[in-house]
Amino acid sequence: VQLQASGGGLVQFGGSLRLSCAASGSIFGANGMAWYRQAPGNERELVALIDRSGYTNYANSVKGRFTISRDNAKNTAYLQMNSLKPEDTAVYYCNHISSGAWGQGTLVTVSS
């Protein structure tokens, strides 16, 4: 499985971004997807995940602000990020849970 993440950029405090993760392969719909992030000097942390049934789970720090979703027809997972804060600044990575494949990362910078 190969993953291509996109959608990062510079946004002001309180703004929104939508990240996309396009996956190759026809097994996308049968597996869970996740988004992680890594800020400078910090370990990579789980932000959100969605399993093949649509069940979602979020880190406490993003609950109510971020929404993970998937479009199996497009082999794409999304992370809608609203009410962004400077502490959300990080490189965001998508992950195909069963294969362990990672996207290349997309940088999100939130200015105060």
Rosetta constraint file for C-alpha pairs under 8 A:
AtomPair CA 1 CA 23 HARMONIC 6.69 0.50
AtomPair CA 1 CA 24 HARMONIC 5.70 0.50
AtomPair CA 1 CA 25 HARMONIC 6.05 0.50
AtomPair CA 1 CA 96 HARMONIC 7.76 0.50
AtomPair CA 1 CA 99 HARMONIC 7.17 0.50
AtomPair CA 1 CA 101 HARMONIC 6.35 0.50
AtomPair CA 2 CA 23 HARMONIC 5.67 0.50
AtomPair CA 2 CA 24 HARMONIC 5.36 0.50
AtomPair CA 2 CA 25 HARMONIC 7.78 0.50
AtomPair CA 2 CA 101 HARMONIC 6.75 0.50
AtomPair CA 2 CA 102 HARMONIC 7.54 0.50
AtomPair CA 2 CA 103 HARMONIC 7.19 0.50
AtomPair CA 3 CA 21 HARMONIC 6.27 0.50
AtomPair CA 3 CA 22 HARMONIC 5.60 0.50
AtomPair CA 3 CA 23 HARMONIC 4.57 0.50
AtomPair CA 3 CA 24 HARMONIC 6.61 0.50
AtomPair CA 3 CA 94 HARMONIC 7.40 0.50
AtomPair CA 3 CA 95 HARMONIC 7.79 0.50
AtomPair CA 3 CA 96 HARMONIC 7.92 0.50
AtomPair CA 3 CA 101 HARMONIC 7.18 0.50
AtomPair CA 3 CA 102 HARMONIC 6.28 0.50
AtomPair CA 3 CA 103 HARMONIC 4.55 0.50
AtomPair CA 3 CA 104 HARMONIC 7.49 0.50
AtomPair CA 4 CA 20 HARMONIC 7.96 0.50
AtomPair CA 4 CA 21 HARMONIC 5.37 0.50
AtomPair CA 4 CA 22 HARMONIC 5.11 0.50
AtomPair CA 4 CA 23 HARMONIC 6.50 0.50
AtomPair CA 4 CA 103 HARMONIC 5.27 0.50
AtomPair CA 4 CA 104 HARMONIC 6.58 0.50
AtomPair CA 5 CA 19 HARMONIC 7.10 0.50
AtomPair CA 5 CA 20 HARMONIC 5.57 0.50
AtomPair CA 5 CA 21 HARMONIC 4.30 0.50
AtomPair CA 5 CA 22 HARMONIC 6.45 0.50
AtomPair CA 5 CA 93 HARMONIC 7.10 0.50
AtomPair CA 5 CA 94 HARMONIC 6.68 0.50
AtomPair CA 5 CA 103 HARMONIC 5.62 0.50
AtomPair CA 5 CA 104 HARMONIC 6.42 0.50
AtomPair CA 5 CA 105 HARMONIC 6.12 0.50
AtomPair CA 5 CA 106 HARMONIC 6.24 0.50
AtomPair CA 6 CA 19 HARMONIC 5.74 0.50
AtomPair CA 6 CA 20 HARMONIC 5.29 0.50
AtomPair CA 6 CA 21 HARMONIC 6.48 0.50
AtomPair CA 6 CA 105 HARMONIC 7.81 0.50
AtomPair CA 6 CA 106 HARMONIC 5.88 0.50
AtomPair CA 7 CA 17 HARMONIC 7.06 0.50
AtomPair CA 7 CA 18 HARMONIC 5.95 0.50
AtomPair CA 7 CA 19 HARMONIC 4.44 0.50
AtomPair CA 7 CA 20 HARMONIC 6.06 0.50
AtomPair CA 7 CA 106 HARMONIC 6.99 0.50
AtomPair CA 8 CA 17 HARMONIC 7.10 0.50
AtomPair CA 8 CA 18 HARMONIC 7.60 0.50
AtomPair CA 8 CA 19 HARMONIC 6.27 0.50
AtomPair CA 8 CA 106 HARMONIC 5.20 0.50
AtomPair CA 8 CA 107 HARMONIC 5.12 0.50
AtomPair CA 8 CA 108 HARMONIC 4.84 0.50
AtomPair CA 8 CA 109 HARMONIC 7.87 0.50
AtomPair CA 9 CA 17 HARMONIC 7.93 0.50
AtomPair CA 9 CA 106 HARMONIC 7.95 0.50
AtomPair CA 9 CA 107 HARMONIC 6.16 0.50
AtomPair CA 9 CA 108 HARMONIC 5.04 0.50
AtomPair CA 9 CA 109 HARMONIC 6.12 0.50
AtomPair CA 10 CA 108 HARMONIC 6.16 0.50
AtomPair CA 10 CA 109 HARMONIC 4.74 0.50
AtomPair CA 10 CA 110 HARMONIC 5.94 0.50
AtomPair CA 10 CA 111 HARMONIC 7.34 0.50
AtomPair CA 11 CA 15 HARMONIC 5.96 0.50
AtomPair CA 11 CA 16 HARMONIC 7.18 0.50
AtomPair CA 11 CA 17 HARMONIC 7.68 0.50
AtomPair CA 11 CA 108 HARMONIC 7.80 0.50
AtomPair CA 11 CA 109 HARMONIC 6.28 0.50
AtomPair CA 11 CA 110 HARMONIC 5.01 0.50
AtomPair CA 11 CA 111 HARMONIC 6.29 0.50
AtomPair CA 12 CA 84 HARMONIC 7.64 0.50
AtomPair CA 12 CA 110 HARMONIC 5.37 0.50
AtomPair CA 12 CA 111 HARMONIC 4.80 0.50
AtomPair CA 12 CA 112 HARMONIC 6.31 0.50
AtomPair CA 13 CA 83 HARMONIC 7.13 0.50
AtomPair CA 13 CA 84 HARMONIC 5.60 0.50
AtomPair CA 13 CA 85 HARMONIC 5.22 0.50
AtomPair CA 13 CA 86 HARMONIC 6.51 0.50
AtomPair CA 13 CA 110 HARMONIC 5.86 0.50
AtomPair CA 13 CA 111 HARMONIC 5.65 0.50
AtomPair CA 13 CA 112 HARMONIC 5.20 0.50
AtomPair CA 14 CA 82 HARMONIC 6.99 0.50
AtomPair CA 14 CA 83 HARMONIC 4.12 0.50
AtomPair CA 14 CA 84 HARMONIC 4.77 0.50
AtomPair CA 14 CA 85 HARMONIC 6.29 0.50
AtomPair CA 15 CA 82 HARMONIC 6.14 0.50
AtomPair CA 15 CA 83 HARMONIC 5.49 0.50
AtomPair CA 15 CA 84 HARMONIC 5.44 0.50
AtomPair CA 16 CA 80 HARMONIC 7.49 0.50
AtomPair CA 16 CA 81 HARMONIC 5.40 0.50
AtomPair CA 16 CA 82 HARMONIC 4.39 0.50
AtomPair CA 16 CA 83 HARMONIC 6.24 0.50
AtomPair CA 16 CA 84 HARMONIC 6.18 0.50
AtomPair CA 17 CA 80 HARMONIC 6.17 0.50
AtomPair CA 17 CA 81 HARMONIC 5.27 0.50
AtomPair CA 17 CA 82 HARMONIC 6.74 0.50
AtomPair CA 18 CA 78 HARMONIC 6.77 0.50
AtomPair CA 18 CA 79 HARMONIC 5.57 0.50
AtomPair CA 18 CA 80 HARMONIC 4.38 0.50
AtomPair CA 18 CA 81 HARMONIC 5.92 0.50
AtomPair CA 19 CA 78 HARMONIC 5.48 0.50
AtomPair CA 19 CA 79 HARMONIC 4.99 0.50
AtomPair CA 19 CA 80 HARMONIC 6.41 0.50
AtomPair CA 19 CA 81 HARMONIC 7.91 0.50
AtomPair CA 20 CA 76 HARMONIC 6.68 0.50
AtomPair CA 20 CA 77 HARMONIC 5.82 0.50
AtomPair CA 20 CA 78 HARMONIC 4.56 0.50
AtomPair CA 20 CA 79 HARMONIC 6.57 0.50
AtomPair CA 21 CA 76 HARMONIC 5.36 0.50
AtomPair CA 21 CA 77 HARMONIC 5.06 0.50
AtomPair CA 21 CA 78 HARMONIC 6.20 0.50
AtomPair CA 21 CA 94 HARMONIC 6.32 0.50
AtomPair CA 21 CA 103 HARMONIC 7.40 0.50
AtomPair CA 22 CA 74 HARMONIC 7.71 0.50
AtomPair CA 22 CA 75 HARMONIC 5.91 0.50
AtomPair CA 22 CA 76 HARMONIC 4.38 0.50
AtomPair CA 22 CA 77 HARMONIC 6.60 0.50
AtomPair CA 23 CA 28 HARMONIC 6.84 0.50
AtomPair CA 23 CA 75 HARMONIC 5.39 0.50
AtomPair CA 23 CA 76 HARMONIC 5.98 0.50
AtomPair CA 24 CA 28 HARMONIC 7.63 0.50
AtomPair CA 24 CA 75 HARMONIC 7.03 0.50
AtomPair CA 25 CA 75 HARMONIC 7.92 0.50
AtomPair CA 26 CA 75 HARMONIC 7.73 0.50
AtomPair CA 27 CA 31 HARMONIC 6.96 0.50
AtomPair CA 28 CA 32 HARMONIC 7.97 0.50
AtomPair CA 28 CA 72 HARMONIC 6.72 0.50
AtomPair CA 28 CA 75 HARMONIC 5.80 0.50
AtomPair CA 29 CA 52 HARMONIC 6.24 0.50
AtomPair CA 29 CA 72 HARMONIC 5.12 0.50
AtomPair CA 29 CA 75 HARMONIC 7.07 0.50
AtomPair CA 30 CA 52 HARMONIC 5.52 0.50
AtomPair CA 31 CA 51 HARMONIC 6.36 0.50
AtomPair CA 31 CA 52 HARMONIC 5.17 0.50
AtomPair CA 31 CA 96 HARMONIC 7.26 0.50
AtomPair CA 31 CA 97 HARMONIC 6.83 0.50
AtomPair CA 31 CA 98 HARMONIC 6.35 0.50
AtomPair CA 32 CA 49 HARMONIC 7.15 0.50
AtomPair CA 32 CA 50 HARMONIC 5.55 0.50
AtomPair CA 32 CA 51 HARMONIC 3.92 0.50
AtomPair CA 32 CA 52 HARMONIC 5.21 0.50
AtomPair CA 32 CA 96 HARMONIC 6.38 0.50
AtomPair CA 32 CA 97 HARMONIC 5.41 0.50
AtomPair CA 32 CA 98 HARMONIC 6.97 0.50
AtomPair CA 33 CA 49 HARMONIC 5.71 0.50
AtomPair CA 33 CA 50 HARMONIC 5.47 0.50
AtomPair CA 33 CA 51 HARMONIC 6.36 0.50
AtomPair CA 33 CA 77 HARMONIC 7.10 0.50
AtomPair CA 33 CA 94 HARMONIC 7.19 0.50
AtomPair CA 33 CA 95 HARMONIC 5.70 0.50
AtomPair CA 33 CA 96 HARMONIC 4.85 0.50
AtomPair CA 33 CA 97 HARMONIC 5.53 0.50
AtomPair CA 34 CA 46 HARMONIC 7.48 0.50
AtomPair CA 34 CA 47 HARMONIC 7.51 0.50
AtomPair CA 34 CA 48 HARMONIC 5.63 0.50
AtomPair CA 34 CA 49 HARMONIC 4.05 0.50
AtomPair CA 34 CA 50 HARMONIC 6.28 0.50
AtomPair CA 34 CA 94 HARMONIC 5.66 0.50
AtomPair CA 34 CA 95 HARMONIC 5.02 0.50
AtomPair CA 34 CA 96 HARMONIC 6.57 0.50
AtomPair CA 34 CA 97 HARMONIC 6.77 0.50
AtomPair CA 35 CA 46 HARMONIC 6.31 0.50
AtomPair CA 35 CA 47 HARMONIC 5.49 0.50
AtomPair CA 35 CA 48 HARMONIC 5.35 0.50
AtomPair CA 35 CA 49 HARMONIC 6.30 0.50
AtomPair CA 35 CA 79 HARMONIC 7.52 0.50
AtomPair CA 35 CA 92 HARMONIC 6.79 0.50
AtomPair CA 35 CA 93 HARMONIC 5.61 0.50
AtomPair CA 35 CA 94 HARMONIC 4.45 0.50
AtomPair CA 35 CA 95 HARMONIC 6.07 0.50
AtomPair CA 36 CA 44 HARMONIC 6.45 0.50
AtomPair CA 36 CA 45 HARMONIC 5.36 0.50
AtomPair CA 36 CA 46 HARMONIC 4.37 0.50
AtomPair CA 36 CA 47 HARMONIC 4.99 0.50
AtomPair CA 36 CA 48 HARMONIC 7.06 0.50
AtomPair CA 36 CA 92 HARMONIC 5.68 0.50
AtomPair CA 36 CA 93 HARMONIC 5.11 0.50
AtomPair CA 36 CA 94 HARMONIC 6.24 0.50
AtomPair CA 36 CA 95 HARMONIC 7.46 0.50
AtomPair CA 37 CA 44 HARMONIC 5.47 0.50
AtomPair CA 37 CA 45 HARMONIC 5.48 0.50
AtomPair CA 37 CA 46 HARMONIC 6.62 0.50
AtomPair CA 37 CA 47 HARMONIC 6.61 0.50
AtomPair CA 37 CA 90 HARMONIC 5.84 0.50
AtomPair CA 37 CA 91 HARMONIC 5.44 0.50
AtomPair CA 37 CA 92 HARMONIC 4.24 0.50
AtomPair CA 37 CA 93 HARMONIC 5.87 0.50
AtomPair CA 38 CA 42 HARMONIC 6.13 0.50
AtomPair CA 38 CA 43 HARMONIC 5.91 0.50
AtomPair CA 38 CA 44 HARMONIC 4.34 0.50
AtomPair CA 38 CA 45 HARMONIC 6.32 0.50
AtomPair CA 38 CA 90 HARMONIC 5.23 0.50
AtomPair CA 38 CA 91 HARMONIC 5.33 0.50
AtomPair CA 38 CA 92 HARMONIC 6.57 0.50
AtomPair CA 39 CA 43 HARMONIC 7.32 0.50
AtomPair CA 39 CA 44 HARMONIC 7.45 0.50
AtomPair CA 39 CA 89 HARMONIC 6.49 0.50
AtomPair CA 39 CA 90 HARMONIC 4.22 0.50
AtomPair CA 39 CA 91 HARMONIC 6.34 0.50
AtomPair CA 40 CA 90 HARMONIC 7.11 0.50
AtomPair CA 46 CA 58 HARMONIC 7.93 0.50
AtomPair CA 46 CA 59 HARMONIC 6.68 0.50
AtomPair CA 47 CA 58 HARMONIC 5.79 0.50
AtomPair CA 47 CA 59 HARMONIC 5.14 0.50
AtomPair CA 47 CA 62 HARMONIC 7.15 0.50
AtomPair CA 48 CA 56 HARMONIC 7.11 0.50
AtomPair CA 48 CA 57 HARMONIC 5.56 0.50
AtomPair CA 48 CA 58 HARMONIC 4.33 0.50
AtomPair CA 48 CA 59 HARMONIC 6.24 0.50
AtomPair CA 48 CA 67 HARMONIC 7.92 0.50
AtomPair CA 48 CA 68 HARMONIC 6.48 0.50
AtomPair CA 49 CA 56 HARMONIC 5.53 0.50
AtomPair CA 49 CA 57 HARMONIC 5.44 0.50
AtomPair CA 49 CA 58 HARMONIC 6.68 0.50
AtomPair CA 49 CA 68 HARMONIC 6.84 0.50
AtomPair CA 50 CA 54 HARMONIC 5.71 0.50
AtomPair CA 50 CA 55 HARMONIC 5.44 0.50
AtomPair CA 50 CA 56 HARMONIC 4.42 0.50
AtomPair CA 50 CA 57 HARMONIC 6.73 0.50
AtomPair CA 50 CA 68 HARMONIC 6.72 0.50
AtomPair CA 50 CA 69 HARMONIC 6.95 0.50
AtomPair CA 50 CA 70 HARMONIC 7.86 0.50
AtomPair CA 51 CA 55 HARMONIC 5.40 0.50
AtomPair CA 51 CA 56 HARMONIC 6.66 0.50
AtomPair CA 54 CA 69 HARMONIC 7.80 0.50
AtomPair CA 56 CA 68 HARMONIC 7.19 0.50
AtomPair CA 58 CA 62 HARMONIC 6.61 0.50
AtomPair CA 58 CA 63 HARMONIC 5.83 0.50
AtomPair CA 59 CA 63 HARMONIC 6.34 0.50
AtomPair CA 62 CA 66 HARMONIC 5.61 0.50
AtomPair CA 65 CA 81 HARMONIC 6.13 0.50
AtomPair CA 65 CA 82 HARMONIC 5.12 0.50
AtomPair CA 65 CA 83 HARMONIC 6.06 0.50
AtomPair CA 65 CA 84 HARMONIC 7.71 0.50
AtomPair CA 66 CA 79 HARMONIC 6.70 0.50
AtomPair CA 66 CA 80 HARMONIC 5.48 0.50
AtomPair CA 66 CA 81 HARMONIC 4.47 0.50
AtomPair CA 66 CA 82 HARMONIC 6.01 0.50
AtomPair CA 67 CA 78 HARMONIC 7.98 0.50
AtomPair CA 67 CA 79 HARMONIC 5.64 0.50
AtomPair CA 67 CA 80 HARMONIC 5.04 0.50
AtomPair CA 67 CA 81 HARMONIC 6.60 0.50
AtomPair CA 68 CA 77 HARMONIC 7.34 0.50
AtomPair CA 68 CA 78 HARMONIC 5.62 0.50
AtomPair CA 68 CA 79 HARMONIC 4.56 0.50
AtomPair CA 68 CA 80 HARMONIC 6.36 0.50
AtomPair CA 69 CA 77 HARMONIC 5.77 0.50
AtomPair CA 69 CA 78 HARMONIC 5.20 0.50
AtomPair CA 69 CA 79 HARMONIC 6.55 0.50
AtomPair CA 70 CA 75 HARMONIC 7.68 0.50
AtomPair CA 70 CA 76 HARMONIC 5.80 0.50
AtomPair CA 70 CA 77 HARMONIC 4.17 0.50
AtomPair CA 70 CA 78 HARMONIC 5.92 0.50
AtomPair CA 71 CA 75 HARMONIC 6.05 0.50
AtomPair CA 71 CA 76 HARMONIC 5.39 0.50
AtomPair CA 71 CA 77 HARMONIC 6.27 0.50
AtomPair CA 72 CA 76 HARMONIC 6.43 0.50
AtomPair CA 84 CA 88 HARMONIC 6.46 0.50
AtomPair CA 84 CA 110 HARMONIC 6.72 0.50
AtomPair CA 85 CA 89 HARMONIC 7.54 0.50
AtomPair CA 85 CA 110 HARMONIC 6.06 0.50
AtomPair CA 85 CA 111 HARMONIC 7.73 0.50
AtomPair CA 85 CA 112 HARMONIC 7.49 0.50
AtomPair CA 86 CA 109 HARMONIC 7.28 0.50
AtomPair CA 86 CA 110 HARMONIC 4.68 0.50
AtomPair CA 86 CA 111 HARMONIC 5.74 0.50
AtomPair CA 86 CA 112 HARMONIC 6.00 0.50
AtomPair CA 87 CA 110 HARMONIC 7.61 0.50
AtomPair CA 88 CA 108 HARMONIC 7.55 0.50
AtomPair CA 88 CA 109 HARMONIC 7.49 0.50
AtomPair CA 88 CA 110 HARMONIC 6.75 0.50
AtomPair CA 89 CA 107 HARMONIC 7.74 0.50
AtomPair CA 89 CA 108 HARMONIC 5.37 0.50
AtomPair CA 89 CA 109 HARMONIC 4.60 0.50
AtomPair CA 89 CA 110 HARMONIC 5.48 0.50
AtomPair CA 90 CA 107 HARMONIC 5.99 0.50
AtomPair CA 90 CA 108 HARMONIC 5.52 0.50
AtomPair CA 90 CA 109 HARMONIC 6.64 0.50
AtomPair CA 91 CA 105 HARMONIC 5.79 0.50
AtomPair CA 91 CA 106 HARMONIC 5.37 0.50
AtomPair CA 91 CA 107 HARMONIC 4.27 0.50
AtomPair CA 91 CA 108 HARMONIC 6.02 0.50
AtomPair CA 92 CA 105 HARMONIC 5.22 0.50
AtomPair CA 92 CA 106 HARMONIC 5.23 0.50
AtomPair CA 92 CA 107 HARMONIC 6.14 0.50
AtomPair CA 92 CA 108 HARMONIC 7.04 0.50
AtomPair CA 93 CA 102 HARMONIC 6.71 0.50
AtomPair CA 93 CA 103 HARMONIC 5.70 0.50
AtomPair CA 93 CA 104 HARMONIC 6.62 0.50
AtomPair CA 93 CA 105 HARMONIC 4.43 0.50
AtomPair CA 93 CA 106 HARMONIC 6.59 0.50
AtomPair CA 94 CA 102 HARMONIC 5.80 0.50
AtomPair CA 94 CA 103 HARMONIC 5.25 0.50
AtomPair CA 94 CA 105 HARMONIC 7.19 0.50
AtomPair CA 95 CA 100 HARMONIC 6.47 0.50
AtomPair CA 95 CA 101 HARMONIC 5.72 0.50
AtomPair CA 95 CA 102 HARMONIC 4.66 0.50
AtomPair CA 95 CA 103 HARMONIC 6.45 0.50
AtomPair CA 96 CA 100 HARMONIC 5.48 0.50
AtomPair CA 96 CA 101 HARMONIC 5.22 0.50
AtomPair CA 96 CA 102 HARMONIC 6.55 0.50
AtomPair CA 97 CA 101 HARMONIC 7.27 0.50
